Amino acid sequence: MRILALNASPRRDGNSSQLLAAAASGATASGADVSSVFLADQVSGVLDDCRTCRGSDGRCTIPDEYESLLLDQVVPADGLLIATPLHYYGMAARLKAFFDRVFCYTSAAAPEADRVLSALPGKRIGLLIASEETYPSASLGLVHQVQEIARYNRQHLVGVVYGHGNSRGDVANDPRRPLDQATELGRTLFTAPATDYHFDTPRGHSVWGV
């Protein structure tokens, strides 16, 4: 199985990076093929008015590496590990731009939209959040947004890990051991249950089948 680890932090060596590295190590230990991307190297522009900025060939004219990131790395991945700091009670700006710009493909406006649309469903998502604030509801908006994006794309949000810290490396001092939790999330990304019940969903009385 192939996993793409997306680091949305503006800091290369911050707490988000530590969480993501731990998750990637767990995924690698489980036998997955993991590749990593620092979003700042790939995404520099936000979604614009596609009706005015799209080229004559239908392609996005924002001068960055988003298209190659999406087509060459996101599309073939079976799962995504996404790390972001909590920025003003939401996801980091580059991660929001990453999700926003998928619209050009889900609206079937961009070339190779069919390829993207066929590859979006079924991916398994692990979310890692680095935050100074420990207040329980501080990250709820971010989690809810990723959850709804996953549902819209027919994907599965497998789990969320919260790591608290501010200075670089501070997350390792979090007594709830988020780095261990991140490792476990990566290890079980393809085996952990990810349910989204509806009233008519077939299911037994035991979650674990015992």
N, C-alpha and C positions, 0 to 999 in steps of 0.2 A: 504494500500500500504506500502511496505517496502523500507526504504531508508538506505543506508550505507554511513556514513560520513567519508571520508578518509582524515586524516591530514598528509600531506607529509612534514611538517616542521621538522627540527631537534630540534626545541624548543617546549616544551610542552605548554608553556604559552605565546607564542608570538602573533603577530598580525594575523597570519593565524588561530590560535586557536580561537581568538575572532570572526573572520569572520565566521568560521565554526560553532561555538556555536550559533551565531545569526541565521544562516541559519537553523540549526537543530531545534532551538526553533520555527521558523516559520513553519517548516515542521510538527513538533509535534502539533502545534496549529491547523493545517489543518486536523489533524486526522491520520497522517502517523505514522508508527512504525519506529523509528529511532534508529540505533545503531551506535557507533563510534569506529574508529580504529586509533591508532597512528602507522603509517607505520613503524617507527623505531623499534617497538616491534615485527613486523611480517616479515619484509623484510631486510635482511642484505647482500644478494649476488646479483650480476648482472648476466645477461644472459651470459652463457658460451657457449662453443662449444658442443651442445647437442650430437653430434656424439661420443664424447669422455667422457663426464661426466655423461651421462644417465646410470642408473643402469640396471642390467640384466632384471629387470621386467618392464623396460621402464620409470620408475619414475625418476624425477629430484633428483640428489644427493646433491644439495646445502643445507646445514644444517640450514634451517630456517623454518618459519611457512607460507611460501608463499602458498603452496598447500592447507592448511586448510583455509587460508584467502580466496582464490579464490573459492574453492568448497563450503565452509560452510557459507560464508558471501556475496561474490560478486554474485555468481550464483543465489541465491534466491532473491536478491534485485531487486526491480522494478526501482529504481533510485539511482544515486550516486551523492553525494555532495563532491566535491574535492577541498581541500584548499592547496595551495602551495605558498611559497615565490618565488619571481623572483630571480633565481640564474643564474648569468651571461647570462641574457636575454633568459633564458629558464626555464623549470620546475626543481624542486628539484630532485637530483639524485635518491632518493628512488622511487619517482613517475615514473621516466623514467624506472627504473628497473621493477616496477610493470607492466607497459605496455609492456615492452620488453618481459617479461617472459610469457605473454599470448600466444606468438608465439608457444610455445611448444604444446599448445592445438589447436590453429587454424591450425597448420600444421598436426594435427591428430596424433602426435607422442606420446603424453603422455596418460597414462590410463585416462579414463573418459573424453576424448576429446569430444565425442559426447554430453555429458551432458553440457560441457562448451559452445560448439558451438550453441547448441539449446537455451541457456540462454542469450547469448550476445545480439542478436537483440532486439530492442524495448526499451531498458533502456533509461531513461531520465537523462541527465547530467547537473549539475550546477557547474560552475567553479568559484572559489574564489581566487584572486591573491593579495598577500600582497607585496608591493614594496615601497622602499624608493623613487625611481625615478618617477616623474610625467610626464615625456616626453611622449606624446601620443602614439608613436610607440614602446616604450620600451618593451611592453608585446605582441606585434603583433605576434612574432614568436611562443611564448608559446600558444597563443590562436589558431593560425592556426594549430599547431601540434595537439592539443586536438580536434579541429574541424575535422581534417582529420582522426584521430583515431576513432572518433565517427562515421563518415561516413563509414569507412572501416568495422566497426563492426555493421553497420546498426542501430545505436543509434541516439539519438536526443540531440544536445547541445542546451539546453533551454535558457541559459543566462550566462553572465559573470559579476562578480562584482569585481571592483578594489578598494583596500583600500591602502592608502599611509601612511607610517610611517616607523620608524626605531627602536627606543627603544620599549621595551615591553609596550603594551597598547597604543602606539602612534596613532594607526589607529582610535581610538575613537575620536581623535582631528581633523580628516579629515573633512573639512567643507562640503564636498559633502555627508556626512552621509552614508558611505558605510555599517555600521552595520545595518542601516534601510533597505538599498538595499538588503543586504544579507538575512535579515529576510523575505523580500518580495519574494526573489528568492526561499527560502525554502518553503514558503507558497503556491506558485503557480507552483511548479515544475511539477505537473501533470496536470495543467490546462492552463498554458501559451501556446500560439501558438509556434510551432517550425517548421518552414517551410523551405524547400529546393527545390525551384521550378526548374523544367525543362521545355523546350519549350512546351511539350505536357501535362503538369500537369493540370488536370481539376481544375478550380477555377473561382470564380465570380469576379465582378469588385470591390466589397467592402471587404476589409480585415476582417472587424469586423461584416459583415453580417447585417448591418443596413442601 
